[in-house]
Amino acid sequence: MPPDYKIADLAPDAPQLTPYDEQHAATYMRLLDAEADNADWREVARLVLGVDASLDPERARRTFESHLARAKWAAHHGFRHLLQRGWPRTKE
């Protein structure tokens, strides 16, 4: 993930994809993969979201749950919009 794509404490909850969602599509996929593998949420928060649950457990849990919920929404509803208009171009 490019370094300018910082993880927010809370993922968006808009009824459509946002620029944040588009920037973090790979993060969402990693979260869904981790859930499918029954990975420990604390490890996922640290490795995928960059939030250490041992240092700030409430923030880590809130960030993890928010982004996982958004990933599930995007997988079921949001990405069809992305496919219809095309994947965003990344900065090079």
PDB file with one MODEL, atoms N, CA, C and O in Angstrom:
MODEL        1
ATOM      1  N   MET A   1       0.842  -1.167   0.000  1.00  0.00           N
ATOM      2  CA  MET A   1       0.000   0.000   0.000  1.00  0.00           C
ATOM      3  C   MET A   1       0.889   1.232   0.000  1.00  0.00           C
ATOM      4  O   MET A   1       1.843   1.304   0.775  1.00  0.00           O
ATOM      5  N   PRO A   2       0.599   2.184  -0.841  1.00  0.00           N
ATOM      6  CA  PRO A   2       1.399   3.408  -0.839  1.00  0.00           C
ATOM      7  C   PRO A   2       1.346   4.089   0.526  1.00  0.00           C
ATOM      8  O   PRO A   2       0.315   4.039   1.197  1.00  0.00           O
ATOM      9  N   PRO A   3       2.435   4.721   0.945  1.00  0.00           N
ATOM     10  CA  PRO A   3       2.477   5.319   2.277  1.00  0.00           C
ATOM     11  C   PRO A   3       1.502   6.475   2.487  1.00  0.00           C
ATOM     12  O   PRO A   3       1.183   6.802   3.629  1.00  0.00           O
ATOM     13  N   ASP A   4       1.023   7.099   1.411  1.00  0.00           N
ATOM     14  CA  ASP A   4       0.090   8.208   1.589  1.00  0.00           C
ATOM     15  C   ASP A   4      -1.344   7.726   1.774  1.00  0.00           C
ATOM     16  O   ASP A   4      -2.244   8.550   1.939  1.00  0.00           O
ATOM     17  N   TYR A   5      -1.579   6.441   1.754  1.00  0.00           N
ATOM     18  CA  TYR A   5      -2.902   5.873   1.984  1.00  0.00           C
ATOM     19  C   TYR A   5      -2.992   5.424   3.433  1.00  0.00           C
ATOM     20  O   TYR A   5      -2.939   4.227   3.718  1.00  0.00           O
ATOM     21  N   LYS A   6      -3.126   6.356   4.330  1.00  0.00           N
ATOM     22  CA  LYS A   6      -3.170   6.054   5.752  1.00  0.00           C
ATOM     23  C   LYS A   6      -4.504   5.423   6.119  1.00  0.00           C
ATOM     24  O   LYS A   6      -5.532   5.699   5.501  1.00  0.00           O
ATOM     25  N   ILE A   7      -4.467   4.579   7.130  1.00  0.00           N
ATOM     26  CA  ILE A   7      -5.662   3.929   7.634  1.00  0.00           C
ATOM     27  C   ILE A   7      -6.333   4.861   8.642  1.00  0.00           C
ATOM     28  O   ILE A   7      -5.705   5.288   9.611  1.00  0.00           O
ATOM     29  N   ALA A   8      -7.589   5.169   8.415  1.00  0.00           N
ATOM     30  CA  ALA A   8      -8.361   5.986   9.340  1.00  0.00           C
ATOM     31  C   ALA A   8      -8.821   5.117  10.514  1.00  0.00           C
ATOM     32  O   ALA A   8      -8.872   3.892  10.402  1.00  0.00           O
ATOM     33  N   ASP A   9      -9.149   5.742  11.614  1.00  0.00           N
ATOM     34  CA  ASP A   9      -9.661   4.978  12.753  1.00  0.00           C
ATOM     35  C   ASP A   9     -10.985   4.314  12.420  1.00  0.00           C
ATOM     36  O   ASP A   9     -11.267   3.217  12.904  1.00  0.00           O
ATOM     37  N   LEU A  10     -11.798   4.960  11.605  1.00  0.00           N
ATOM     38  CA  LEU A  10     -13.080   4.401  11.183  1.00  0.00           C
ATOM     39  C   LEU A  10     -13.165   4.417   9.666  1.00  0.00           C
ATOM     40  O   LEU A  10     -12.816   5.407   9.022  1.00  0.00           O
ATOM     41  N   ALA A  11     -13.630   3.318   9.110  1.00  0.00           N
ATOM     42  CA  ALA A  11     -13.864   3.246   7.667  1.00  0.00           C
ATOM     43  C   ALA A  11     -15.131   4.036   7.336  1.00  0.00           C
ATOM     44  O   ALA A  11     -15.958   4.272   8.216  1.00  0.00           O
ATOM     45  N   PRO A  12     -15.287   4.440   6.089  1.00  0.00           N
ATOM     46  CA  PRO A  12     -16.503   5.159   5.699  1.00  0.00           C
ATOM     47  C   PRO A  12     -17.744   4.294   5.899  1.00  0.00           C
ATOM     48  O   PRO A  12     -17.659   3.067   5.960  1.00  0.00           O
ATOM     49  N   ASP A  13     -18.892   4.949   5.999  1.00  0.00           N
ATOM     50  CA  ASP A  13     -20.148   4.200   6.042  1.00  0.00           C
ATOM     51  C   ASP A  13     -21.158   4.752   5.048  1.00  0.00           C
ATOM     52  O   ASP A  13     -22.368   4.602   5.223  1.00  0.00           O
ATOM     53  N   ALA A  14     -20.649   5.385   4.013  1.00  0.00           N
ATOM     54  CA  ALA A  14     -21.492   5.950   2.957  1.00  0.00           C
ATOM     55  C   ALA A  14     -22.162   4.825   2.166  1.00  0.00           C
ATOM     56  O   ALA A  14     -21.642   3.710   2.121  1.00  0.00           O
ATOM     57  N   PRO A  15     -23.312   5.105   1.542  1.00  0.00           N
ATOM     58  CA  PRO A  15     -24.009   4.082   0.760  1.00  0.00           C
ATOM     59  C   PRO A  15     -23.407   3.852  -0.624  1.00  0.00           C
ATOM     60  O   PRO A  15     -23.959   3.089  -1.416  1.00  0.00           O
ATOM     61  N   GLN A  16     -22.282   4.505  -0.924  1.00  0.00           N
ATOM     62  CA  GLN A  16     -21.579   4.294  -2.181  1.00  0.00           C
ATOM     63  C   GLN A  16     -20.080   4.256  -1.886  1.00  0.00           C
ATOM     64  O   GLN A  16     -19.633   4.667  -0.815  1.00  0.00           O
ATOM     65  N   LEU A  17     -19.319   3.758  -2.851  1.00  0.00           N
ATOM     66  CA  LEU A  17     -17.874   3.731  -2.675  1.00  0.00           C
ATOM     67  C   LEU A  17     -17.336   5.149  -2.581  1.00  0.00           C
ATOM     68  O   LEU A  17     -17.816   6.062  -3.253  1.00  0.00           O
ATOM     69  N   THR A  18     -16.354   5.308  -1.752  1.00  0.00           N
ATOM     70  CA  THR A  18     -15.700   6.605  -1.567  1.00  0.00           C
ATOM     71  C   THR A  18     -14.272   6.507  -2.098  1.00  0.00           C
ATOM     72  O   THR A  18     -13.786   5.402  -2.344  1.00  0.00           O
ATOM     73  N   PRO A  19     -13.601   7.621  -2.278  1.00  0.00           N
ATOM     74  CA  PRO A  19     -12.185   7.560  -2.645  1.00  0.00           C
ATOM     75  C   PRO A  19     -11.372   6.746  -1.626  1.00  0.00           C
ATOM     76  O   PRO A  19     -10.439   6.037  -2.002  1.00  0.00           O
ATOM     77  N   TYR A  20     -11.724   6.848  -0.352  1.00  0.00           N
ATOM     78  CA  TYR A  20     -11.032   6.056   0.675  1.00  0.00           C
ATOM     79  C   TYR A  20     -11.181   4.566   0.378  1.00  0.00           C
ATOM     80  O   TYR A  20     -10.209   3.815   0.454  1.00  0.00           O
ATOM     81  N   ASP A  21     -12.399   4.141   0.040  1.00  0.00           N
ATOM     82  CA  ASP A  21     -12.636   2.731  -0.286  1.00  0.00           C
ATOM     83  C   ASP A  21     -11.774   2.298  -1.470  1.00  0.00           C
ATOM     84  O   ASP A  21     -11.165   1.229  -1.449  1.00  0.00           O
ATOM     85  N   GLU A  22     -11.731   3.129  -2.489  1.00  0.00           N
ATOM     86  CA  GLU A  22     -10.952   2.786  -3.671  1.00  0.00           C
ATOM     87  C   GLU A  22      -9.471   2.669  -3.338  1.00  0.00           C
ATOM     88  O   GLU A  22      -8.790   1.771  -3.832  1.00  0.00           O
ATOM     89  N   GLN A  23      -8.970   3.576  -2.500  1.00  0.00           N
ATOM     90  CA  GLN A  23      -7.567   3.535  -2.105  1.00  0.00           C
ATOM     91  C   GLN A  23      -7.253   2.311  -1.248  1.00  0.00           C
ATOM     92  O   GLN A  23      -6.124   1.821  -1.252  1.00  0.00           O
ATOM     93  N   HIS A  24      -8.243   1.821  -0.518  1.00  0.00           N
ATOM     94  CA  HIS A  24      -8.011   0.734   0.432  1.00  0.00           C
ATOM     95  C   HIS A  24      -8.637  -0.596   0.001  1.00  0.00           C
ATOM     96  O   HIS A  24      -8.871  -1.471   0.834  1.00  0.00           O
ATOM     97  N   ALA A  25      -8.905  -0.743  -1.283  1.00  0.00           N
ATOM     98  CA  ALA A  25      -9.495  -1.983  -1.779  1.00  0.00           C
ATOM     99  C   ALA A  25      -8.625  -3.193  -1.425  1.00  0.00           C
ATOM    100  O   ALA A  25      -9.148  -4.232  -1.020  1.00  0.00           O
ATOM    101  N   ALA A  26      -7.325  -3.071  -1.571  1.00  0.00           N
ATOM    102  CA  ALA A  26      -6.430  -4.194  -1.235  1.00  0.00           C
ATOM    103  C   ALA A  26      -6.470  -4.490   0.262  1.00  0.00           C
ATOM    104  O   ALA A  26      -6.393  -5.651   0.666  1.00  0.00           O
ATOM    105  N   THR A  27      -6.588  -3.458   1.081  1.00  0.00           N
ATOM    106  CA  THR A  27      -6.717  -3.652   2.532  1.00  0.00           C
ATOM    107  C   THR A  27      -7.982  -4.436   2.831  1.00  0.00           C
ATOM    108  O   THR A  27      -7.963  -5.370   3.633  1.00  0.00           O
ATOM    109  N   TYR A  28      -9.068  -4.065   2.198  1.00  0.00           N
ATOM    110  CA  TYR A  28     -10.331  -4.769   2.411  1.00  0.00           C
ATOM    111  C   TYR A  28     -10.204  -6.248   2.022  1.00  0.00           C
ATOM    112  O   TYR A  28     -10.702  -7.128   2.725  1.00  0.00           O
ATOM    113  N   MET A  29      -9.544  -6.504   0.914  1.00  0.00           N
ATOM    114  CA  MET A  29      -9.360  -7.901   0.495  1.00  0.00           C
ATOM    115  C   MET A  29      -8.517  -8.673   1.504  1.00  0.00           C
ATOM    116  O   MET A  29      -8.801  -9.832   1.806  1.00  0.00           O
ATOM    117  N   ARG A  30      -7.496  -8.033   2.014  1.00  0.00           N
ATOM    118  CA  ARG A  30      -6.648  -8.685   3.027  1.00  0.00           C
ATOM    119  C   ARG A  30      -7.455  -8.991   4.290  1.00  0.00           C
ATOM    120  O   ARG A  30      -7.272 -10.045   4.900  1.00  0.00           O
ATOM    121  N   LEU A  31      -8.340  -8.084   4.683  1.00  0.00           N
ATOM    122  CA  LEU A  31      -9.183  -8.324   5.855  1.00  0.00           C
ATOM    123  C   LEU A  31     -10.123  -9.494   5.634  1.00  0.00           C
ATOM    124  O   LEU A  31     -10.304 -10.326   6.523  1.00  0.00           O
ATOM    125  N   LEU A  32     -10.722  -9.562   4.452  1.00  0.00           N
ATOM    126  CA  LEU A  32     -11.626 -10.673   4.145  1.00  0.00           C
ATOM    127  C   LEU A  32     -10.871 -12.002   4.105  1.00  0.00           C
ATOM    128  O   LEU A  32     -11.373 -13.018   4.587  1.00  0.00           O
ATOM    129  N   ASP A  33      -9.680 -11.997   3.537  1.00  0.00           N
ATOM    130  CA  ASP A  33      -8.852 -13.208   3.524  1.00  0.00           C
ATOM    131  C   ASP A  33      -8.494 -13.640   4.933  1.00  0.00           C
ATOM    132  O   ASP A  33      -8.540 -14.827   5.256  1.00  0.00           O
ATOM    133  N   ALA A  34      -8.138 -12.677   5.773  1.00  0.00           N
ATOM    134  CA  ALA A  34      -7.775 -12.993   7.154  1.00  0.00           C
ATOM    135  C   ALA A  34      -8.965 -13.585   7.899  1.00  0.00           C
ATOM    136  O   ALA A  34      -8.814 -14.537   8.666  1.00  0.00           O
ATOM    137  N   GLU A  35     -10.143 -13.021   7.672  1.00  0.00           N
ATOM    138  CA  GLU A  35     -11.335 -13.570   8.328  1.00  0.00           C
ATOM    139  C   GLU A  35     -11.602 -14.992   7.853  1.00  0.00           C
ATOM    140  O   GLU A  35     -11.934 -15.862   8.658  1.00  0.00           O
ATOM    141  N   ALA A  36     -11.461 -15.235   6.563  1.00  0.00           N
ATOM    142  CA  ALA A  36     -11.673 -16.581   6.023  1.00  0.00           C
ATOM    143  C   ALA A  36     -10.684 -17.584   6.616  1.00  0.00           C
ATOM    144  O   ALA A  36     -10.998 -18.765   6.760  1.00  0.00           O
ATOM    145  N   ASP A  37      -9.497 -17.106   6.955  1.00  0.00           N
ATOM    146  CA  ASP A  37      -8.469 -17.957   7.562  1.00  0.00           C
ATOM    147  C   ASP A  37      -8.576 -18.021   9.085  1.00  0.00           C
ATOM    148  O   ASP A  37      -7.734 -18.632   9.743  1.00  0.00           O
ATOM    149  N   ASN A  38      -9.612 -17.389   9.643  1.00  0.00           N
ATOM    150  CA  ASN A  38      -9.801 -17.343  11.100  1.00  0.00           C
ATOM    151  C   ASN A  38      -8.590 -16.764  11.826  1.00  0.00           C
ATOM    152  O   ASN A  38      -8.221 -17.227  12.906  1.00  0.00           O
ATOM    153  N   ALA A  39      -7.986 -15.763  11.231  1.00  0.00           N
ATOM    154  CA  ALA A  39      -6.823 -15.114  11.846  1.00  0.00           C
ATOM    155  C   ALA A  39      -7.265 -14.326  13.075  1.00  0.00           C
ATOM    156  O   ALA A  39      -8.391 -13.833  13.142  1.00  0.00           O
ATOM    157  N   ASP A  40      -6.373 -14.219  14.031  1.00  0.00           N
ATOM    158  CA  ASP A  40      -6.637 -13.448  15.244  1.00  0.00           C
ATOM    159  C   ASP A  40      -6.757 -11.969  14.884  1.00  0.00           C
ATOM    160  O   ASP A  40      -5.888 -11.420  14.207  1.00  0.00           O
ATOM    161  N   TRP A  41      -7.824 -11.331  15.333  1.00  0.00           N
ATOM    162  CA  TRP A  41      -8.085  -9.940  14.966  1.00  0.00           C
ATOM    163  C   TRP A  41      -6.944  -9.020  15.386  1.00  0.00           C
ATOM    164  O   TRP A  41      -6.653  -8.044  14.694  1.00  0.00           O
ATOM    165  N   ARG A  42      -6.293  -9.319  16.513  1.00  0.00           N
ATOM    166  CA  ARG A  42      -5.202  -8.468  16.990  1.00  0.00           C
ATOM    167  C   ARG A  42      -4.022  -8.491  16.017  1.00  0.00           C
ATOM    168  O   ARG A  42      -3.397  -7.464  15.753  1.00  0.00           O
ATOM    169  N   GLU A  43      -3.734  -9.667  15.496  1.00  0.00           N
ATOM    170  CA  GLU A  43      -2.646  -9.793  14.524  1.00  0.00           C
ATOM    171  C   GLU A  43      -3.009  -9.073  13.225  1.00  0.00           C
ATOM    172  O   GLU A  43      -2.171  -8.403  12.622  1.00  0.00           O
ATOM    173  N   VAL A  44      -4.250  -9.217  12.808  1.00  0.00           N
ATOM    174  CA  VAL A  44      -4.715  -8.562  11.582  1.00  0.00           C
ATOM    175  C   VAL A  44      -4.676  -7.045  11.752  1.00  0.00           C
ATOM    176  O   VAL A  44      -4.255  -6.329  10.844  1.00  0.00           O
ATOM    177  N   ALA A  45      -5.112  -6.559  12.902  1.00  0.00           N
ATOM    178  CA  ALA A  45      -5.078  -5.118  13.149  1.00  0.00           C
ATOM    179  C   ALA A  45      -3.651  -4.593  13.046  1.00  0.00           C
ATOM    180  O   ALA A  45      -3.413  -3.523  12.486  1.00  0.00           O
ATOM    181  N   ARG A  46      -2.716  -5.345  13.586  1.00  0.00           N
ATOM    182  CA  ARG A  46      -1.318  -4.908  13.560  1.00  0.00           C
ATOM    183  C   ARG A  46      -0.731  -4.980  12.154  1.00  0.00           C
ATOM    184  O   ARG A  46      -0.131  -4.017  11.676  1.00  0.00           O
ATOM    185  N   LEU A  47      -0.905  -6.122  11.495  1.00  0.00           N
ATOM    186  CA  LEU A  47      -0.262  -6.343  10.204  1.00  0.00           C
ATOM    187  C   LEU A  47      -0.942  -5.618   9.041  1.00  0.00           C
ATOM    188  O   LEU A  47      -0.267  -5.106   8.148  1.00  0.00           O
ATOM    189  N   VAL A  48      -2.250  -5.575   9.051  1.00  0.00           N
ATOM    190  CA  VAL A  48      -2.987  -5.013   7.915  1.00  0.00           C
ATOM    191  C   VAL A  48      -3.324  -3.535   8.134  1.00  0.00           C
ATOM    192  O   VAL A  48      -3.236  -2.722   7.214  1.00  0.00           O
ATOM    193  N   LEU A  49      -3.709  -3.209   9.362  1.00  0.00           N
ATOM    194  CA  LEU A  49      -4.172  -1.848   9.630  1.00  0.00           C
ATOM    195  C   LEU A  49      -3.134  -0.971  10.324  1.00  0.00           C
ATOM    196  O   LEU A  49      -3.297   0.246  10.405  1.00  0.00           O
ATOM    197  N   GLY A  50      -2.082  -1.587  10.818  1.00  0.00           N
ATOM    198  CA  GLY A  50      -1.021  -0.817  11.458  1.00  0.00           C
ATOM    199  C   GLY A  50      -1.370  -0.295  12.840  1.00  0.00           C
ATOM    200  O   GLY A  50      -0.809   0.705  13.286  1.00  0.00           O
ATOM    201  N   VAL A  51      -2.300  -0.970  13.528  1.00  0.00           N
ATOM    202  CA  VAL A  51      -2.703  -0.560  14.870  1.00  0.00           C
ATOM    203  C   VAL A  51      -2.377  -1.705  15.825  1.00  0.00           C
ATOM    204  O   VAL A  51      -2.869  -2.820  15.652  1.00  0.00           O
ATOM    205  N   ASP A  52      -1.563  -1.435  16.813  1.00  0.00           N
ATOM    206  CA  ASP A  52      -1.116  -2.459  17.758  1.00  0.00           C
ATOM    207  C   ASP A  52      -2.101  -2.575  18.914  1.00  0.00           C
ATOM    208  O   ASP A  52      -2.241  -1.657  19.721  1.00  0.00           O
ATOM    209  N   ALA A  53      -2.788  -3.728  18.981  1.00  0.00           N
ATOM    210  CA  ALA A  53      -3.794  -3.949  20.017  1.00  0.00           C
ATOM    211  C   ALA A  53      -3.189  -4.004  21.412  1.00  0.00           C
ATOM    212  O   ALA A  53      -3.885  -3.731  22.391  1.00  0.00           O
ATOM    213  N   SER A  54      -1.914  -4.348  21.526  1.00  0.00           N
ATOM    214  CA  SER A  54      -1.300  -4.389  22.851  1.00  0.00           C
ATOM    215  C   SER A  54      -1.057  -2.974  23.388  1.00  0.00           C
ATOM    216  O   SER A  54      -0.965  -2.787  24.601  1.00  0.00           O
ATOM    217  N   LEU A  55      -0.954  -1.985  22.508  1.00  0.00           N
ATOM    218  CA  LEU A  55      -0.737  -0.602  22.927  1.00  0.00           C
ATOM    219  C   LEU A  55      -2.040   0.181  23.074  1.00  0.00           C
ATOM    220  O   LEU A  55      -2.158   1.041  23.948  1.00  0.00           O
ATOM    221  N   ASP A  56      -3.009  -0.117  22.225  1.00  0.00           N
ATOM    222  CA  ASP A  56      -4.275   0.617  22.234  1.00  0.00           C
ATOM    223  C   ASP A  56      -5.400  -0.333  21.818  1.00  0.00           C
ATOM    224  O   ASP A  56      -5.876  -0.268  20.685  1.00  0.00           O
ATOM    225  N   PRO A  57      -5.829  -1.220  22.734  1.00  0.00           N
ATOM    226  CA  PRO A  57      -6.793  -2.258  22.365  1.00  0.00           C
ATOM    227  C   PRO A  57      -8.144  -1.722  21.888  1.00  0.00           C
ATOM    228  O   PRO A  57      -8.731  -2.282  20.963  1.00  0.00           O
ATOM    229  N   GLU A  58      -8.640  -0.663  22.493  1.00  0.00           N
ATOM    230  CA  GLU A  58      -9.944  -0.129  22.082  1.00  0.00           C
ATOM    231  C   GLU A  58      -9.891   0.431  20.665  1.00  0.00           C
ATOM    232  O   GLU A  58     -10.775   0.166  19.851  1.00  0.00           O
ATOM    233  N   ARG A  59      -8.862   1.199  20.381  1.00  0.00           N
ATOM    234  CA  ARG A  59      -8.706   1.761  19.031  1.00  0.00           C
ATOM    235  C   ARG A  59      -8.492   0.652  18.015  1.00  0.00           C
ATOM    236  O   ARG A  59      -9.073   0.680  16.931  1.00  0.00           O
ATOM    237  N   ALA A  60      -7.670  -0.313  18.356  1.00  0.00           N
ATOM    238  CA  ALA A  60      -7.391  -1.416  17.433  1.00  0.00           C
ATOM    239  C   ALA A  60      -8.669  -2.181  17.109  1.00  0.00           C
ATOM    240  O   ALA A  60      -8.930  -2.489  15.947  1.00  0.00           O
ATOM    241  N   ARG A  61      -9.457  -2.485  18.121  1.00  0.00           N
ATOM    242  CA  ARG A  61     -10.697  -3.242  17.905  1.00  0.00           C
ATOM    243  C   ARG A  61     -11.681  -2.426  17.074  1.00  0.00           C
ATOM    244  O   ARG A  61     -12.293  -2.951  16.145  1.00  0.00           O
ATOM    245  N   ARG A  62     -11.834  -1.149  17.403  1.00  0.00           N
ATOM    246  CA  ARG A  62     -12.760  -0.271  16.674  1.00  0.00           C
ATOM    247  C   ARG A  62     -12.335  -0.145  15.206  1.00  0.00           C
ATOM    248  O   ARG A  62     -13.168  -0.229  14.304  1.00  0.00           O
ATOM    249  N   THR A  63     -11.053   0.054  14.980  1.00  0.00           N
ATOM    250  CA  THR A  63     -10.545   0.192  13.610  1.00  0.00           C
ATOM    251  C   THR A  63     -10.730  -1.110  12.844  1.00  0.00           C
ATOM    252  O   THR A  63     -11.171  -1.101  11.694  1.00  0.00           O
ATOM    253  N   PHE A  64     -10.397  -2.220  13.473  1.00  0.00           N
ATOM    254  CA  PHE A  64     -10.551  -3.523  12.833  1.00  0.00           C
ATOM    255  C   PHE A  64     -12.014  -3.784  12.474  1.00  0.00           C
ATOM    256  O   PHE A  64     -12.317  -4.124  11.330  1.00  0.00           O
ATOM    257  N   GLU A  65     -12.913  -3.630  13.431  1.00  0.00           N
ATOM    258  CA  GLU A  65     -14.326  -3.934  13.182  1.00  0.00           C
ATOM    259  C   GLU A  65     -14.920  -3.013  12.118  1.00  0.00           C
ATOM    260  O   GLU A  65     -15.696  -3.457  11.272  1.00  0.00           O
ATOM    261  N   SER A  66     -14.559  -1.748  12.160  1.00  0.00           N
ATOM    262  CA  SER A  66     -15.060  -0.792  11.184  1.00  0.00           C
ATOM    263  C   SER A  66     -14.611  -1.160   9.768  1.00  0.00           C
ATOM    264  O   SER A  66     -15.413  -1.155   8.835  1.00  0.00           O
ATOM    265  N   HIS A  67     -13.341  -1.474   9.619  1.00  0.00           N
ATOM    266  CA  HIS A  67     -12.814  -1.791   8.290  1.00  0.00           C
ATOM    267  C   HIS A  67     -13.290  -3.158   7.806  1.00  0.00           C
ATOM    268  O   HIS A  67     -13.523  -3.332   6.610  1.00  0.00           O
ATOM    269  N   LEU A  68     -13.437  -4.123   8.696  1.00  0.00           N
ATOM    270  CA  LEU A  68     -13.961  -5.423   8.275  1.00  0.00           C
ATOM    271  C   LEU A  68     -15.414  -5.288   7.826  1.00  0.00           C
ATOM    272  O   LEU A  68     -15.805  -5.875   6.817  1.00  0.00           O
ATOM    273  N   ALA A  69     -16.211  -4.527   8.556  1.00  0.00           N
ATOM    274  CA  ALA A  69     -17.603  -4.303   8.152  1.00  0.00           C
ATOM    275  C   ALA A  69     -17.660  -3.633   6.782  1.00  0.00           C
ATOM    276  O   ALA A  69     -18.477  -4.005   5.940  1.00  0.00           O
ATOM    277  N   ARG A  70     -16.800  -2.653   6.558  1.00  0.00           N
ATOM    278  CA  ARG A  70     -16.775  -1.966   5.263  1.00  0.00           C
ATOM    279  C   ARG A  70     -16.301  -2.909   4.161  1.00  0.00           C
ATOM    280  O   ARG A  70     -16.809  -2.860   3.041  1.00  0.00           O
ATOM    281  N   ALA A  71     -15.342  -3.756   4.469  1.00  0.00           N
ATOM    282  CA  ALA A  71     -14.867  -4.736   3.489  1.00  0.00           C
ATOM    283  C   ALA A  71     -16.001  -5.671   3.073  1.00  0.00           C
ATOM    284  O   ALA A  71     -16.148  -5.995   1.895  1.00  0.00           O
ATOM    285  N   LYS A  72     -16.792  -6.098   4.043  1.00  0.00           N
ATOM    286  CA  LYS A  72     -17.925  -6.988   3.730  1.00  0.00           C
ATOM    287  C   LYS A  72     -18.956  -6.248   2.885  1.00  0.00           C
ATOM    288  O   LYS A  72     -19.487  -6.803   1.923  1.00  0.00           O
ATOM    289  N   TRP A  73     -19.241  -4.996   3.242  1.00  0.00           N
ATOM    290  CA  TRP A  73     -20.183  -4.204   2.452  1.00  0.00           C
ATOM    291  C   TRP A  73     -19.660  -4.052   1.026  1.00  0.00           C
ATOM    292  O   TRP A  73     -20.402  -4.236   0.061  1.00  0.00           O
ATOM    293  N   ALA A  74     -18.391  -3.718   0.903  1.00  0.00           N
ATOM    294  CA  ALA A  74     -17.808  -3.510  -0.428  1.00  0.00           C
ATOM    295  C   ALA A  74     -17.854  -4.789  -1.251  1.00  0.00           C
ATOM    296  O   ALA A  74     -18.142  -4.751  -2.447  1.00  0.00           O
ATOM    297  N   ALA A  75     -17.573  -5.912  -0.621  1.00  0.00           N
ATOM    298  CA  ALA A  75     -17.584  -7.189  -1.347  1.00  0.00           C
ATOM    299  C   ALA A  75     -18.976  -7.533  -1.858  1.00  0.00           C
ATOM    300  O   ALA A  75     -19.117  -8.124  -2.929  1.00  0.00           O
ATOM    301  N   HIS A  76     -19.987  -7.171  -1.112  1.00  0.00           N
ATOM    302  CA  HIS A  76     -21.353  -7.520  -1.500  1.00  0.00           C
ATOM    303  C   HIS A  76     -22.061  -6.439  -2.308  1.00  0.00           C
ATOM    304  O   HIS A  76     -22.959  -6.745  -3.092  1.00  0.00           O
ATOM    305  N   HIS A  77     -21.672  -5.196  -2.130  1.00  0.00           N
ATOM    306  CA  HIS A  77     -22.406  -4.102  -2.762  1.00  0.00           C
ATOM    307  C   HIS A  77     -21.524  -3.119  -3.532  1.00  0.00           C
ATOM    308  O   HIS A  77     -21.869  -2.716  -4.642  1.00  0.00           O
ATOM    309  N   GLY A  78     -20.423  -2.743  -2.967  1.00  0.00           N
ATOM    310  CA  GLY A  78     -19.650  -1.631  -3.488  1.00  0.00           C
ATOM    311  C   GLY A  78     -18.811  -1.907  -4.704  1.00  0.00           C
ATOM    312  O   GLY A  78     -18.712  -1.051  -5.583  1.00  0.00           O
ATOM    313  N   PHE A  79     -18.203  -3.072  -4.790  1.00  0.00           N
ATOM    314  CA  PHE A  79     -17.255  -3.288  -5.868  1.00  0.00           C
ATOM    315  C   PHE A  79     -17.915  -3.412  -7.235  1.00  0.00           C
ATOM    316  O   PHE A  79     -17.243  -3.233  -8.251  1.00  0.00           O
ATOM    317  N   ARG A  80     -19.195  -3.711  -7.291  1.00  0.00           N
ATOM    318  CA  ARG A  80     -19.852  -3.728  -8.600  1.00  0.00           C
ATOM    319  C   ARG A  80     -19.843  -2.335  -9.215  1.00  0.00           C
ATOM    320  O   ARG A  80     -19.748  -2.189 -10.433  1.00  0.00           O
ATOM    321  N   HIS A  81     -19.942  -1.305  -8.366  1.00  0.00           N
ATOM    322  CA  HIS A  81     -19.849   0.075  -8.859  1.00  0.00           C
ATOM    323  C   HIS A  81     -18.455   0.354  -9.414  1.00  0.00           C
ATOM    324  O   HIS A  81     -18.294   1.019 -10.438  1.00  0.00           O
ATOM    325  N   LEU A  82     -17.472  -0.162  -8.723  1.00  0.00           N
ATOM    326  CA  LEU A  82     -16.090   0.012  -9.154  1.00  0.00           C
ATOM    327  C   LEU A  82     -15.868  -0.662 -10.499  1.00  0.00           C
ATOM    328  O   LEU A  82     -15.226  -0.096 -11.384  1.00  0.00           O
ATOM    329  N   LEU A  83     -16.396  -1.864 -10.654  1.00  0.00           N
ATOM    330  CA  LEU A  83     -16.223  -2.603 -11.908  1.00  0.00           C
ATOM    331  C   LEU A  83     -16.948  -1.921 -13.070  1.00  0.00           C
ATOM    332  O   LEU A  83     -16.479  -1.966 -14.207  1.00  0.00           O
ATOM    333  N   GLN A  84     -18.076  -1.298 -12.788  1.00  0.00           N
ATOM    334  CA  GLN A  84     -18.831  -0.626 -13.833  1.00  0.00           C
ATOM    335  C   GLN A  84     -18.084   0.582 -14.393  1.00  0.00           C
ATOM    336  O   GLN A  84     -18.163   0.855 -15.591  1.00  0.00           O
ATOM    337  N   ARG A  85     -17.366   1.303 -13.547  1.00  0.00           N
ATOM    338  CA  ARG A  85     -16.679   2.504 -14.022  1.00  0.00           C
ATOM    339  C   ARG A  85     -15.186   2.306 -14.190  1.00  0.00           C
ATOM    340  O   ARG A  85     -14.510   3.196 -14.705  1.00  0.00           O
ATOM    341  N   GLY A  86     -14.648   1.167 -13.772  1.00  0.00           N
ATOM    342  CA  GLY A  86     -13.232   0.887 -13.928  1.00  0.00           C
ATOM    343  C   GLY A  86     -12.450   1.111 -12.653  1.00  0.00           C
ATOM    344  O   GLY A  86     -12.782   1.988 -11.856  1.00  0.00           O
ATOM    345  N   TRP A  87     -11.423   0.328 -12.464  1.00  0.00           N
ATOM    346  CA  TRP A  87     -10.576   0.406 -11.283  1.00  0.00           C
ATOM    347  C   TRP A  87      -9.791   1.715 -11.306  1.00  0.00           C
ATOM    348  O   TRP A  87      -9.317   2.126 -12.365  1.00  0.00           O
ATOM    349  N   PRO A  88      -9.648   2.371 -10.164  1.00  0.00           N
ATOM    350  CA  PRO A  88      -8.906   3.649 -10.166  1.00  0.00           C
ATOM    351  C   PRO A  88      -7.443   3.442 -10.493  1.00  0.00           C
ATOM    352  O   PRO A  88      -6.858   2.407 -10.173  1.00  0.00           O
ATOM    353  N   ARG A  89      -6.873   4.423 -11.124  1.00  0.00           N
ATOM    354  CA  ARG A  89      -5.436   4.380 -11.439  1.00  0.00           C
ATOM    355  C   ARG A  89      -4.656   4.734 -10.183  1.00  0.00           C
ATOM    356  O   ARG A  89      -5.056   5.602  -9.407  1.00  0.00           O
ATOM    357  N   THR A  90      -3.546   4.052  -9.999  1.00  0.00           N
ATOM    358  CA  THR A  90      -2.703   4.340  -8.839  1.00  0.00           C
ATOM    359  C   THR A  90      -1.655   5.383  -9.201  1.00  0.00           C
ATOM    360  O   THR A  90      -1.318   5.559 -10.371  1.00  0.00           O
ATOM    361  N   LYS A  91      -1.149   6.066  -8.192  1.00  0.00           N
ATOM    362  CA  LYS A  91      -0.074   7.023  -8.415  1.00  0.00           C
ATOM    363  C   LYS A  91       1.215   6.257  -8.679  1.00  0.00           C
ATOM    364  O   LYS A  91       1.487   5.243  -8.037  1.00  0.00           O
ATOM    365  N   GLU A  92       1.980   6.734  -9.597  1.00  0.00           N
ATOM    366  CA  GLU A  92       3.252   6.064  -9.897  1.00  0.00           C
ATOM    367  C   GLU A  92       4.402   6.993  -9.691  1.00  0.00           C
ATOM    368  O   GLU A  92       5.553   6.606  -9.895  1.00  0.00           O
TER     369      GLU A  92
ENDMDL
END
